[in-house]
Amino acid sequence: MFRFNFLQIPDWVTVKTCYFRYFGPCMNALHRQSHTCDSICQYFAAIAALLTCSVTLAGNTAIEPTDNSEAPAAAEQLIDSVTPLDESVPLAKAVTSADGQAKSMRLLDTDIAPGTARRLSWSATQLFEGVPVSTPVLVVNGTHPGPTLCLTAAIHGDELNGIEMVQRVLHDIDPQKLSGAIIGVPIVNVQSFRRGSRYLPDRRDLNRYFPGNPNGSAAARIAHAFFTDIITHCDALVDLHTGSFERTNLPQIRADLRNPDVVTLTLGFGSMVVLHNKPAAGTLRHAATMAGIPTVTVEAGGPSQLELAEVKHGVKGIKILLTTLGMVKKRRLWGDPEPVYYRSSWVRADNGGILLAHVSLGSTVRKGDLLGTITDPMNNARTELRSPYAGRIIGMARNQVVMPGFATFHVGIQTDRAVVDDMQIDAARISNEGGYVDGMSE
Ligand SMILES: [Zn+2]
């Protein structure tokens, strides 16, 4: 929320903040000839706003226009709202206590010297065809000491957005300016990726078998090899996913906020919606966190397509995380914090037919609002889907033919206060028939 004060001469920090809010986006829009700023009047309005506005953070420390002395501190809040890190938390300690000399990293039988980047190759030992299939592992080892952050994508082989996110982050990092190391695996499940499928060739979901078993099923063996060879080298992990089965997700972090290290990691992303939930057993998020490696899942977009807006959103969040973890010095601004949803629920179709959405990802809805319609293709009868909750659309099915019971809209539910106890979470799940939607829990 911004408060305008046309009588006040703004200080430098206020001008800088306003630039990113008003003038920067307007200039970018003009350069792209988009409709975001589609008149020259708005262009000048942005200049006027830039010169005259004072910023007030919604719900946070208010900056009264008459009190210039507090403006710099509050503007800094946009950048440093999660720092300094709480050193009682192990992840924060790993970040803040890193000093001395950077060390050479040994991964996949390869030494990676500080200040260098390497492209390695990993393959599980047991494969279906008996032919080794390798997948790239990108490593950047910084000149300065710090934590090792891992990025993994395409554990489900049809989820493409995360692949592009890992590529963009890793190829944009200068090892000379990095503290710590980043390990990026763009395509973890190369067997599924080659088939364009969520599943392994035996229909198993790899993300239900971590940390794996060297003597178990094919999925368990692949999971074990990956966990042992790569994941054990991480201090923190971000696992990238999309919705599944023609469903798409608003870019969001899924995190177990009862774990202080996971909270540290989650807050580091800046402005991204957070959905609190416990990871399912067998997921990489669950196994890594149990092994002492704080992990969050980032969900963005849907399967089988490369969605540039979602990719950019994810890349921006990860880059801000690198900054808040102290791994990259560059400061970045990214607007107001997004809300944390402690409850969410799927709205299911009661009738079969063709779904047509009336809301979009990110829409704010009130109780009773129309979410979409389902039309019976035989008799053209139309039924309405209305929201049983006030909240926000954080996931939804693409327009398609649906059966009765199909999960259509995922509503992040507004709650009055942040309660992260099991009782409330479980109650929310029970109210939603267990809350489980196949393929939607990573
Ligand atoms: Zn997934």
Residues whose N, C-alpha, C, O or C-beta is under 5 A from the ligand:
A	BS01	ZN	H156 E159 H241 T242 E442
